[in-house]
Structures are given as C-alpha cells and as structure tokens.
C-alpha cells in the first residue's frame, strides 16, 4: 500500500475528510519552512469527559472478558466457558455473556479509531503538513505493534494491541480519505467480521491445549505457547484487520463529527443509539448465552450461527454504551458550566480512561500472577464466577493505581513511553 500523500488541497479549502485545511507544501524552488512541531498530549483539564469515561468502563469489560482465558483444566464450550459450570458460574455467564462478551471489545475498537481521528485533527489544526502527520501515525502504529508483540510473548496470548497497531497502519494510509470511502470499506468488510464472530459459538478454545508438544502449565512451556500465539497473530493480521475495519469505520465517522467531544450537539443521535442499541444487543446475545449454560442442545452449525448473531449484535451494544455515556455527558455539560465538579467515582473512571494502555497492561501482569498454573494458580480448575470476581478485583487495583497517578499529575508510564517513541523529543 502506497504511503505517498495525495495532492494537498488549495489553502483554505476543506479537506476530503471534513478536517481543517491541511497546509500546502512549498514550491520546490522555495526554501522549506521549519517543520511545525507536532501537537502533543493535552492537559487533563482540557480533555473531554465522554471518551475517557468510556475507556474506563470498557477496561472493566476487557478484564471480565479476558479472565476466562486463564481457566485451566476444564472442558470449554461456547464463549470460552466450562461446560460443567455451577449455578453461580451460570449466573456469571449470563451477566458477562450478555453485557460484556463481544461488547467491550468493539467498544474499545470504536474508541481506538475515534482517538486516531482526534490525533489526525489535532495535527492538522496545529499546521503539521500531511506527510509529517502520516509519518507520526505510522510510527505510533509500528510501536504499538512492538508493544503488542511483547505483551503476547511476556504476558497474554489474547492481546489486542498488536492488531490495533496493524489496524493503525491501515488507518494512517487512509487518514485523508473521504467519509464515503470509509463507509464503503466498512460495509464491504462487514461479512468478514460476521463470519469471524461465529467462532465464539464453537466449543474448545484456550482450555484445550493437550495437543501441545510441551507442558503449557510450566513457565517455559507457557512461554513457548505464547511465542506460537505471536506467530499465529502475525500471519492472521490481515484477516484480523479486515474484521476490525467495520468497527473502525464507525469510530472514524463518529470522531470526524466530534460526537463525544461535543455531545450536546448530537443528543438525538446519542439517544437513538442508546434506546435502540441496548435491546438489539441483549436480544442478540441471549441465545448463545443460554446455550453456553446448558439450555437446549443446538448442533455445531446452530452454535456457529448463534455466534454470528452474538458478535454482530455486540456492535449495537458498543454503540449503545457510546450513546448512553454521550447522552449523559450532554446533560452534564450544563451542570459543568454552572460550576459542578466530578464526584469520586467519575474522577476515578476518568483517571483510568486517561491511562488505558497502562491499566490494560497492568491487568495482564496481575492476571498472570494470580491465575497462571506456574504462579499462584487460581485459574486451575476455576469456574467463571471465581475468575469474574478476580477480574473485578484486578480492575479495582488498576483504578487505585490510576487515581494515585492522577493525584500526582503523573501520566501512565506506558502512555508516556509510547508518546516519547512516537513523537521523539
């Protein structure tokens, strides 16, 4: 894919993406001006509440969804759940399967694409030329690939950072494309997303590793397993990116309209997303969720179809949460103008959202220590209720860490490192 930028628009003309006009490159005979400095991170007081709040909430969903990867020694069925769970496990399965599985992941993807769009806009508003802006986006995406690869090998085979880095490379190549192009790309890759979603209806999964030629319950065996997982992730990256593109296209279009930055201007849209999205999400999730708890005995083909339904309606659930939080933020804008300050819970969630990369990686560190068989081993033979409670506890620890960092005005170490590598000095 070419990275050569398209011809710049005439000065003062709107760009194809509806972003602020990008500067015209100097004539070859003219002396090139000193490059405009990149627009770096903004102060916490200038950040918008809705995106950070959504990231903080999404990280709880990510913790609950990822915790089942650490269950060992059980026969795994649909949605990665043990087929012989207790009553308490089934209650946890219904709650997490209905409101979290395939809902937190597309929400995080929406927010990734939304944030990418905000980054593009800020560089344009600063006057950074198109070629340098694209270089920044490419560097950031490449470093995210590195972060993801290290995360897989050292901590967690279910990493998403590597896939987001690969997705970022595609978005960087498309950053000046029109809305129409993003709509076409989104619709044309929707079938790939739907077909890939069906895998959640099939049994087996991370709990069945008897085919490995080494003991995955040991530290060395686990490391070798994750190296294999990274190899598989690299080869499957094109398919993964194609699967993510429909959600990323939605996030890009929402970001270009500043829906979460100025929610008071989009109340009608946000209200519709919430009121329509939640019923679709819940009704679409329940068939597979009930099957995972032993209700009925659908065959493999039916389970795959239920997986497709569960995954595709999960996008509606992600959009519904975007609508709900944005709707709330629009109402809160009036109270903020009157001098209202965030409460303790809201402040804590915002602190997590501002350090989402750090908190995501910290979750993996804590899960490894608590659940791996070669560590404390709490995941061996565990049910979904136990790992769900551990997931909530892990998320609360990350909240505490984020709050401490917030009170000392310290950015997350992972965010700071990624910014330094991406922007340079």
C-alpha positions as CSV (number, residue, x, y, z in Angstrom):
1,X,0.0,0.0,0.0
2,X,1.5,3.3,-1.0
3,X,2.2,5.9,1.6
4,X,2.7,8.8,-0.8
5,X,0.2,11.6,0.2
6,X,-2.4,12.7,-2.2
7,X,-2.1,16.3,-3.7
8,X,-2.7,18.8,-0.9
9,X,-5.9,20.9,-1.1
10,X,-5.9,24.5,-2.0
11,X,-5.1,26.6,1.0
12,X,-8.3,27.4,2.9
13,X,-10.3,24.6,1.3
14,X,-11.8,21.8,3.4
15,X,-10.1,18.5,3.3
16,X,-11.9,15.4,1.9
17,X,-12.3,14.1,5.4
18,X,-14.0,17.2,6.6
19,X,-11.0,18.1,8.8
20,X,-9.4,21.6,9.0
21,X,-7.5,22.5,5.8
22,X,-4.0,20.9,5.6
23,X,-1.2,23.3,4.6
24,X,0.0,23.5,1.1
25,X,3.6,22.1,0.5
26,X,6.1,24.8,-0.6
27,X,7.1,25.0,-4.2
28,X,10.3,23.0,-4.9
29,X,12.2,26.3,-5.6
30,X,11.1,27.9,-2.4
31,X,13.0,27.4,0.9
32,X,11.2,24.8,3.0
33,X,10.0,26.3,6.3
34,X,10.9,24.9,9.6
35,X,8.6,21.9,10.3
36,X,5.7,22.7,12.6
37,X,6.0,20.9,16.0
38,X,3.6,18.1,16.5
39,X,0.6,18.6,18.7
40,X,1.4,16.6,21.8
41,X,-0.8,15.5,24.7
42,X,-3.2,18.0,26.1
43,X,-3.8,18.8,29.8
44,X,-6.2,16.8,31.8
45,X,-8.4,19.8,32.4
46,X,-8.8,20.2,28.6
47,X,-9.8,16.6,27.9
48,X,-13.3,15.6,27.0
49,X,-15.1,13.5,29.6
50,X,-17.1,11.1,27.4
51,X,-14.1,9.3,25.7
52,X,-12.1,8.9,28.9
53,X,-15.2,7.7,30.8
54,X,-15.9,5.1,28.1
55,X,-12.4,3.8,28.2
56,X,-12.5,3.4,32.0
57,X,-15.7,1.4,31.8
58,X,-14.5,-0.6,28.8
59,X,-11.4,-1.7,30.7
60,X,-13.7,-3.4,33.3
61,X,-15.3,-5.3,30.4
62,X,-11.9,-6.2,29.0
63,X,-10.9,-7.6,32.3
64,X,-14.1,-9.7,32.6
65,X,-13.8,-10.9,29.0
66,X,-10.1,-11.8,29.3
67,X,-10.3,-13.6,32.6
68,X,-11.8,-16.7,31.1
69,X,-8.6,-17.2,29.0
70,X,-6.8,-18.2,32.3
71,X,-9.2,-21.1,33.2
72,X,-7.3,-24.3,33.0
73,X,-8.1,-28.0,33.4
74,X,-11.8,-27.7,32.3
75,X,-13.7,-28.7,29.2
76,X,-14.5,-25.5,27.3
77,X,-17.7,-24.8,25.4
78,X,-19.3,-21.7,23.7
79,X,-18.0,-18.3,24.7
80,X,-15.0,-19.9,26.3
81,X,-17.0,-21.1,29.3
82,X,-16.6,-24.5,31.0
83,X,-19.5,-26.8,30.0
84,X,-20.0,-28.1,33.6
85,X,-20.2,-24.8,35.5
86,X,-22.0,-24.5,38.8
87,X,-25.2,-22.4,39.4
88,X,-23.0,-19.4,40.4
89,X,-20.9,-19.9,37.3
90,X,-24.0,-19.8,35.1
91,X,-25.2,-16.6,36.7
92,X,-21.9,-15.0,36.0
93,X,-22.0,-16.5,32.4
94,X,-25.4,-14.9,31.8
95,X,-24.3,-11.5,33.1
96,X,-20.9,-11.4,31.4
97,X,-22.1,-13.1,28.2
98,X,-25.0,-10.7,27.8
99,X,-23.4,-7.4,28.7
100,X,-19.6,-7.8,28.2
101,X,-18.6,-10.6,25.7
102,X,-18.3,-9.1,22.2
103,X,-19.5,-5.8,23.6
104,X,-16.4,-4.4,25.4
105,X,-14.1,-5.4,22.5
106,X,-15.9,-3.5,19.8
107,X,-16.3,-0.5,22.2
108,X,-12.6,-0.4,22.7
109,X,-12.1,-0.7,18.9
110,X,-14.5,2.2,18.3
111,X,-12.6,4.3,20.8
112,X,-9.3,3.4,19.2
113,X,-10.5,4.6,15.8
114,X,-12.1,7.7,17.4
115,X,-8.9,8.6,19.2
116,X,-6.9,8.1,15.9
117,X,-9.2,10.6,14.2
118,X,-8.8,13.1,17.0
119,X,-5.0,12.8,16.7
120,X,-5.2,13.4,12.9
121,X,-7.4,16.5,13.5
122,X,-5.1,18.0,16.2
123,X,-2.1,17.7,13.9
124,X,-4.0,19.5,11.1
125,X,-5.1,22.2,13.4
126,X,-1.5,22.7,14.6
127,X,-0.4,23.2,11.0
128,X,1.5,19.9,10.6
129,X,1.8,19.1,6.9
130,X,0.2,15.9,5.6
131,X,3.4,14.0,5.0
132,X,4.7,14.6,8.6
133,X,1.3,13.8,10.1
134,X,1.2,10.5,8.3
135,X,4.7,9.7,9.4
136,X,3.7,10.3,13.0
137,X,0.7,8.0,12.7
138,X,2.8,5.3,11.1
139,X,5.4,5.5,13.8
140,X,2.8,5.3,16.5
141,X,1.2,2.3,14.9
142,X,4.5,0.5,14.4
143,X,5.4,1.0,18.1
144,X,2.0,-0.3,19.1
145,X,2.8,-3.4,17.1
146,X,6.0,-3.8,19.2
147,X,4.1,-3.2,22.4
148,X,1.6,-5.9,21.4
149,X,4.2,-8.4,20.4
150,X,6.0,-8.0,23.7
151,X,2.7,-8.3,25.5
152,X,1.9,-11.6,23.8
153,X,5.3,-13.2,24.5
154,X,5.7,-11.9,28.0
155,X,2.1,-11.9,29.4
156,X,-1.0,-12.7,27.4
157,X,-1.7,-14.5,24.2
158,X,-5.1,-12.8,23.8
159,X,-3.5,-9.4,23.2
160,X,-5.3,-6.8,21.1
161,X,-2.5,-4.2,20.9
162,X,-0.8,-5.9,18.0
163,X,-4.0,-6.0,16.0
164,X,-4.6,-2.3,16.8
165,X,-1.1,-1.5,15.6
166,X,-1.8,-3.3,12.3
167,X,-5.2,-1.5,12.1
168,X,-3.4,1.8,12.7
169,X,-1.2,1.3,9.7
170,X,-4.3,1.0,7.5
171,X,-5.9,4.0,9.1
172,X,-2.7,6.0,8.7
173,X,-2.8,5.2,5.0
174,X,-6.5,6.2,4.8
175,X,-6.4,9.2,7.1
176,X,-7.3,11.7,4.4
177,X,-9.9,9.5,2.7
178,X,-13.5,10.8,2.5
179,X,-16.4,9.7,4.6
180,X,-17.7,7.8,1.6
181,X,-14.6,5.7,1.3
182,X,-14.8,4.7,5.0
183,X,-18.5,3.8,4.5
184,X,-17.6,1.6,1.5
185,X,-14.7,0.0,3.4
186,X,-16.9,-0.6,6.5
187,X,-19.8,-2.2,4.6
188,X,-17.5,-4.3,2.3
189,X,-15.7,-5.9,5.3
190,X,-18.8,-6.4,7.4
191,X,-19.2,-10.0,6.2
192,X,-15.7,-10.9,7.3
193,X,-16.5,-9.6,10.8
194,X,-19.7,-11.5,10.9
195,X,-18.2,-14.8,9.8
196,X,-15.3,-14.4,12.3
197,X,-17.8,-13.8,15.1
198,X,-19.2,-17.3,14.6
199,X,-16.1,-18.8,16.2
200,X,-17.4,-17.9,19.7
201,X,-20.2,-20.4,19.3
202,X,-17.8,-23.3,18.8
203,X,-16.5,-25.2,21.8
204,X,-12.9,-25.9,22.7
205,X,-10.6,-22.9,22.8
206,X,-7.9,-21.9,25.2
207,X,-8.8,-24.5,27.7
208,X,-7.9,-27.4,25.5
209,X,-4.1,-27.4,24.9
210,X,-3.5,-31.2,25.1
211,X,-2.2,-31.1,21.5
212,X,0.9,-29.1,22.5
213,X,4.3,-30.9,22.4
214,X,5.2,-29.3,25.8
215,X,3.7,-28.7,29.2
216,X,1.9,-25.4,29.0
217,X,1.4,-25.4,32.8
218,X,5.1,-24.7,33.3
219,X,6.8,-21.3,32.9
220,X,8.9,-22.4,29.9
221,X,6.0,-24.3,28.3
222,X,3.8,-21.2,28.7
223,X,6.4,-19.0,27.1
224,X,6.7,-21.3,24.1
225,X,2.9,-21.4,23.8
226,X,2.8,-17.6,23.6
227,X,5.6,-17.5,21.1
228,X,3.4,-19.7,18.9
229,X,0.5,-17.4,19.6
230,X,2.5,-14.5,18.3
231,X,3.4,-16.3,15.1
232,X,-0.3,-17.1,14.6
233,X,-1.2,-13.5,15.3
234,X,1.3,-12.2,12.7
235,X,0.0,-14.5,10.0
236,X,-3.6,-13.8,10.8
237,X,-3.1,-10.0,11.0
238,X,-4.6,-9.2,7.5
239,X,-7.8,-11.1,8.4
240,X,-7.9,-9.5,11.9
241,X,-7.6,-6.0,10.4
242,X,-10.3,-6.8,7.9
243,X,-12.5,-7.9,10.7
244,X,-11.9,-4.7,12.7
245,X,-12.4,-2.3,9.8
246,X,-16.2,-2.1,10.0
247,X,-16.0,-1.1,13.7
248,X,-13.1,1.2,13.0
249,X,-15.0,2.9,10.2
250,X,-17.8,3.6,12.6
251,X,-15.4,5.1,15.1
252,X,-13.8,7.2,12.5
253,X,-17.1,8.7,11.3
254,X,-18.2,9.4,14.9
255,X,-14.8,11.0,15.5
256,X,-15.0,13.2,12.4
257,X,-18.3,14.6,13.7
258,X,-16.9,15.1,17.2
259,X,-19.9,13.2,18.7
260,X,-18.2,12.6,22.0
261,X,-16.3,15.9,22.2
262,X,-19.5,17.9,21.7
263,X,-22.3,15.5,22.7
264,X,-24.7,18.4,23.3
265,X,-24.8,18.9,19.6
266,X,-25.7,15.2,18.9
267,X,-28.2,14.4,21.6
268,X,-30.8,13.0,19.1
269,X,-28.2,10.6,17.6
270,X,-26.9,9.6,21.0
271,X,-30.4,8.9,22.4
272,X,-31.2,6.7,19.5
273,X,-28.0,4.7,19.8
274,X,-28.8,4.0,23.4
275,X,-32.5,3.3,23.1
276,X,-32.2,1.1,20.0
277,X,-28.8,-0.4,20.6
278,X,-29.3,-2.0,24.0
279,X,-32.4,-4.1,23.1
280,X,-30.7,-5.3,19.9
281,X,-27.6,-6.2,21.9
282,X,-29.4,-8.1,24.7
283,X,-31.8,-10.0,22.4
284,X,-28.9,-10.9,20.1
285,X,-26.7,-12.1,23.0
286,X,-29.2,-14.3,24.9
287,X,-29.5,-17.3,22.5
288,X,-25.8,-18.1,22.7
289,X,-25.5,-17.2,26.3
290,X,-28.3,-19.6,27.3
291,X,-26.7,-22.3,25.1
292,X,-23.4,-21.8,26.9
293,X,-25.2,-22.5,30.2
294,X,-26.7,-25.8,29.0
295,X,-30.1,-24.6,27.9
296,X,-31.0,-26.7,24.9
297,X,-28.6,-28.7,22.8
298,X,-28.0,-26.9,19.5
299,X,-25.7,-28.6,17.0
300,X,-22.4,-27.2,15.7
301,X,-24.0,-25.3,12.8
302,X,-26.6,-23.7,15.0
303,X,-24.0,-22.8,17.6
304,X,-21.9,-21.1,14.9
305,X,-25.0,-19.1,13.7
306,X,-25.6,-18.1,17.3
307,X,-22.0,-16.9,17.5
308,X,-22.5,-14.8,14.4
309,X,-25.7,-13.3,16.0
310,X,-23.9,-12.7,19.3
311,X,-20.9,-11.0,17.7
312,X,-22.7,-8.8,15.2
313,X,-25.3,-7.5,17.8
314,X,-22.4,-6.8,20.1
315,X,-21.5,-3.8,17.9
316,X,-25.0,-2.4,18.7
317,X,-24.2,-2.9,22.4
318,X,-21.0,-0.9,22.0
319,X,-22.8,1.9,20.1
320,X,-25.5,1.8,22.8
321,X,-22.9,2.5,25.6
322,X,-21.4,5.2,23.5
323,X,-24.9,6.7,23.1
324,X,-25.7,6.4,26.8
325,X,-22.4,8.0,28.0
326,X,-22.6,10.7,25.4
327,X,-26.2,11.4,26.3
328,X,-25.3,11.7,29.9
329,X,-22.3,13.9,29.1
330,X,-24.5,16.2,27.0
331,X,-26.7,16.7,30.1
332,X,-23.8,17.2,32.3
333,X,-22.3,20.0,30.1
334,X,-24.9,22.4,31.6
335,X,-24.0,21.4,35.2
336,X,-20.3,21.9,34.5
337,X,-20.9,25.4,33.1
338,X,-22.6,26.1,36.4
339,X,-19.5,25.0,38.3
340,X,-20.2,21.3,39.1
341,X,-17.2,19.1,39.7
342,X,-16.8,15.4,39.1
343,X,-17.5,13.1,42.0
344,X,-15.1,10.5,43.4
345,X,-16.4,7.6,41.2
346,X,-16.4,9.7,38.0
347,X,-12.9,11.0,38.7
348,X,-11.6,7.5,39.3
349,X,-13.1,6.3,36.0
350,X,-11.6,9.3,34.2
351,X,-8.2,8.6,35.7
352,X,-8.3,5.0,34.3
353,X,-9.5,6.2,30.9
354,X,-6.6,8.6,30.6
355,X,-4.2,5.7,31.3
356,X,-6.0,3.0,29.5
357,X,-2.8,1.4,28.0
358,X,-1.1,1.3,31.3
359,X,-4.1,-0.2,33.0
360,X,-4.6,-2.7,30.2
361,X,-1.1,-4.0,30.6
362,X,-1.3,-4.0,34.4
363,X,-4.3,-6.2,34.2
364,X,-2.3,-8.8,32.4
365,X,0.5,-8.6,34.9
366,X,-2.0,-9.2,37.8
367,X,-3.8,-12.0,35.9
368,X,-0.5,-13.8,35.3
369,X,0.5,-13.6,39.0
370,X,-2.9,-14.7,40.3
371,X,-4.2,-17.2,37.7
372,X,-1.3,-18.9,35.8
373,X,-0.6,-22.5,37.0
374,X,3.1,-21.8,37.4
375,X,2.3,-18.8,39.6
376,X,-0.5,-18.7,42.3
377,X,-2.6,-21.0,40.1
378,X,-6.0,-19.7,41.0
379,X,-7.2,-20.3,37.4
380,X,-6.6,-24.0,37.5
381,X,-9.9,-25.8,37.7
382,X,-11.6,-22.4,38.3
383,X,-15.2,-21.6,37.4
384,X,-16.3,-18.4,35.6
385,X,-17.7,-16.9,38.9
386,X,-14.3,-17.1,40.5
387,X,-12.4,-15.6,37.6
388,X,-15.1,-12.9,37.2
389,X,-14.7,-11.9,40.8
390,X,-10.9,-11.9,40.4
391,X,-11.3,-9.8,37.2
392,X,-13.3,-7.1,39.1
393,X,-10.7,-7.1,41.8
394,X,-7.9,-6.7,39.3
395,X,-9.8,-3.8,37.6
396,X,-10.2,-2.1,41.0
397,X,-6.5,-2.4,41.6
398,X,-5.9,-0.6,38.3
399,X,-8.4,2.1,39.3
400,X,-6.4,2.6,42.5
401,X,-3.1,2.9,40.7
402,X,-4.7,5.3,38.2
403,X,-6.1,7.5,40.9
404,X,-2.7,7.7,42.7
405,X,-1.1,8.7,39.4
406,X,-3.9,11.3,38.8
407,X,-3.4,12.9,42.1
408,X,0.3,13.3,41.5
409,X,-0.4,14.6,37.9
410,X,1.7,11.7,36.6
411,X,0.8,10.2,33.2
412,X,0.6,6.4,32.8
413,X,4.1,5.0,32.1
414,X,3.0,3.1,29.1
415,X,1.4,6.2,27.6
416,X,4.4,8.3,28.3
417,X,6.7,5.7,26.7
418,X,4.5,5.4,23.6
419,X,4.4,9.1,23.2
420,X,8.1,9.5,23.5
421,X,8.8,6.8,20.9
422,X,6.1,8.2,18.6
423,X,6.8,11.9,18.8
424,X,10.5,11.9,19.8
425,X,11.8,14.8,21.8
